[in-house]
Each structure stands twice: as structure tokens, then as C-alpha cells.
Amino acid sequence: MKLEMRGQMRMEQRMKLAPHMIQSMEILQLPILALQERIEQELNSNPVLEMEEPSNPEDTEPVGEQSDDDINEKDLVVNPDGKRTEAFERLDSLDDDYKDYMSRAGSFRLRRQSDEPDRKLEAIKNTVAPPQSLHDHLTEQWGLVEAEKPVKKAGNMIIDYIDERGYLSVRLEQLHNKDRADFTIDDLKEALELVQKLEPTGVGARDLKECLLIQMAQNSEDMSFEARLIAEHMDELLENRLPDIARKMNCSIEAINRAIERMSKLDTSPGLQIGRDRNHPITADVIVQSSNDSEDYSVQLADSNLPALRVNNYYAKMAKGAGVSEKTKKFLQNNIRSARWIIDAIEQRKNTLLKVARSVVEHQKEFFDKGQLYLKPLPMAKVAEDVGVHLATVSRAVAGKYVQCSWGILPLRKFFSGGTEDVNGQKHSWEAIRVKLQQIIDAEDKTKPLSDDQIRKKLAEAGIKKLARRTVAKYRKLLNIPAARFRKKY
């Protein structure tokens, strides 16, 4: 078999995205806060890109006669007619003023005056300190606990295996290494008892039952009845079998309900009290307001905080100048091209997002008038057809964007969903059906909660007759609503 290399030509079509197209898609997908950060990065990295200062005619001072105080700011011109007296008097006065200023200023110092605030220092003082993690919080407390050296080592090992919710994620036997004599099983047990006394209360538990019992034992109130209820009948309590518990404990169901009410104040995840992840701020990208003079809605972008960008005129002229080296000219041309790309991408984002938002408001006008029950099915393909863009462009435009309206700040993607039709031919989105399902469960008799099949019949009475029982069960789980036997109140 002979191996050889041959050259071969073929024709094919490939789609290749230009760099500015990729940048436009990235800018379109950014929410308003991320876009502000991106603009700041571009301003810091691109020397030819600058913010356009707003033109305010009130800031310009009228040109009038110059006062005697500003006479030193006038151009020094020697009169051609030979009258140089005034000019030389100005030179003498400038020299005297300079000497007087230097005598009062003293030696030159870089340090600012004591009464002038340091902006950088003020910014550092106003910066929020990073949150302390649960591990650091427990380690700091454990350092103040008095115990034997093996117990201290065992406690450090236990703290290393406490998860973010505050639970010990491994068994004590797994922490003991027989090949090392640092601590024994008894040292681990003693250390665990001490760790469970640290703050927050309930930390170091190995399961939910132990977590609740620790909090009850350290509570200032008498919770002996609740502790017995958890210790002896935890599984039955989770199954909502209150009559069986009342019979075994020889007490009334009302007493158990009061105990459940008191236990509801306990924390099932005490570790989240320390170092809890902060919620990311949400800022609306689109504002929808009702017009006072008509029934229509005005749609506008919430981009007032975005700076207006432009290419620096000085660098633009320098890139075209003849006395500039080729290396410098190439550097400026690349940055000018990049600056124009980012400006065009931001402008294209504004236009696309505004068109998509107006199309959504036009299709979902009943929602803005009456509420979530009137949210209609709206596929993205319909909006893409109205706007005249690709379906993927609409998907990028609504990603991570929020709408501010009279019903609150809602995700823009909320308005795109499928649905079904009722007996009258009216379309209902799946989101509106879930809202109706929630209303039915909120209005039910808690002593006789509705089953999934009964909920389906209630929805059918409301006109939505094409839902199966398993679809009702799926939406109930999506809304975190338990089954009927767990919702029963005794």
C-alpha cells in the first residue's frame, strides 16, 4: 500500500461570524447592570473612547467686559504705536504677585491640607466588608473554647466537615484515623458536644431531628413537650398523622398544633445565618407605563444611567495625520474601529430591545390591564416575526432582562410561554393556569383539602377542560404545594 499526499480543491459554504457581530450579540444579551460594567471596562482599556459630556447652555458664561481682577489673564501685547507703559506695568504686577504667592505658600508639599477629605480613603471606609464564612465564624469561636489538646484537634476536624447549612456531613467514625494518635473516638464525641454549643444555635447537628433538639435544649423557654414530640414521633409528624400522635402521647390535637406553631420558629438550616449569599440586585431594563390620555402603554428603556460614548476627536485626527508613525497610526486605527463597534452594538441593543418590548406589550395588553390571569400564550417566533429578526436574537434580547410595570418588576421571559384554549376559545398561558391553580388551593377547606383530580375538576369549571390529572400534579409540585394529605389541618 502506497501512501502519498495530494492537493485537492473543493467548494463549500461556511458561516463565519465577524468580530463585531460576535460583540453585538454579547452586548445584546447583557442586562443593564452588566452593560454598565462592560462600558466602564471599555473606557478603561480603549484610550480613544470617551464619554460625551451633556451640552448645557446654562453652563456657558456670557462674554462681557473683563474686570480689573482678571486683567492679568489678558494677552500681553505691546502696542505698535510705541505706548508700552501699560504692558510693562502689568509685567511688574505679575512679578510682585508671584513673589507674594510664593512667600505665603512656603515650601512645596505633596500632602493635602488636613481639612481636605481623602476621596480614596473615604471610598475604602464606605466599602462593605466581605462577609465572614461559617467555617471562619466557628473556628474563631472554637479558639476560645477550653479543652484538652486532642479534643481541640478533633473539634477543628469536625468544623472542617460542617456544610454551609450547618450540618456535619460525615459520620464521626470516618473522621477517626486509626494510624494516627491525634485523637480518639471519645475525643470526637466530646468535641462534637462542644461544637454544638457554638453559635448559631443548632450548628453541628447530623440530621434534622438532632438540629431541632439542640435548639430546643438551648431555648430559654420550656420546650420539653416539643422535644418529646420530635424525639419520639418525628416520622409520624412529617407524615401529618396528628391523630395517631395524639393517641400515643395521650394529648389533644390542639396541643400538637400549638407545639407545631412554636417549632415553626426554629431554624432548619442554622448555618445559612452566617455568610448567607446575598441576592443580586435587579434593575429593570424596560419601563411600561400607562398613558394618561389613552388606553395604550408607553414603552421606554431604563438606560438614563448609560453614558453617551464617542470617539475622541484629537485621536481621530491623529490617526489621519501625515506626521504620525505607522505603528502609532495602526494602534489608533484599531482602537477607533473597536470604539465604533461598541458604540454601534449599544445602539443596536437599544433598538432591538425596544422593538421586542413594544411587541410584547402589544400582545399582552390584557395582562397589563387586568393581571396574571390574563397572560396569553406567546411564542418567541411571533415576536421575532413582528420585529423582523431571527428567533435567536429575540432569545438573547430577553435573557436576563426585567420589565417594570404596575404589577411590579417581572422578568421579560415571563411573557413568553405556551398554553391552551378553554371551551370558549380563549387562550390561557401555562403561567396563568398556575396562578388559577394557586387561587383554588388557597380557597379550599383545609380540613378537607382537594385532591389533584378535584383540582382538575375545579379548573374545568373555570373553563380549562383539557388538563390531565398528572399535569395538575406537575404544576402543584412546581409551585411547592404539598399533596392533599400534607395540607390537611386537624
Buried (B, 14 or more C-beta within 10 A) or exposed (E): EEEEEEEEEEEEEEEEEEEBEEBBBBBBBBBBBBBBEBBEEBBEEBEBBBEEEEEEEEEEEEEEEEEEEEEEEEEEEEEEEEEEEEEEEBEEEEEEEEEEEEEEEEEEEEEEEEEEEEEEEEEEEEEEEEEEEBBEBBBEBBEEBEBEEBBBBBBBBBBEBBEBBBBBEBEBEEBBEEEEEEBBEEBBEBBBEBBBBBEBBBBBBBEBEBBBBBBBBEBEEEBEBBBBBBEEBBEBBEEBBBEEBBEEBEBEBEEBBEBBEBBEEBBBBBBBBBBEEEEEEBBBBBBBEEEEEEEEBEBEBBBEEBBEBBBBEEBBEBBEEEEBEEEEBEBBBEBBBBBBBBBBBBEBBBEBBBBBBBBBBEBBBEBBEEEBBBBBBBBBEBBBEBBEBEBEBBBBBBBBBBBBBEEEEBBBBBBBBEBBBBEEEEBBBBBBBBBBBBEBBEEBEEEEBBBBEBBBBBBBEBBBBEBEBEBBBEBBEEEEBEBBEEBBEB
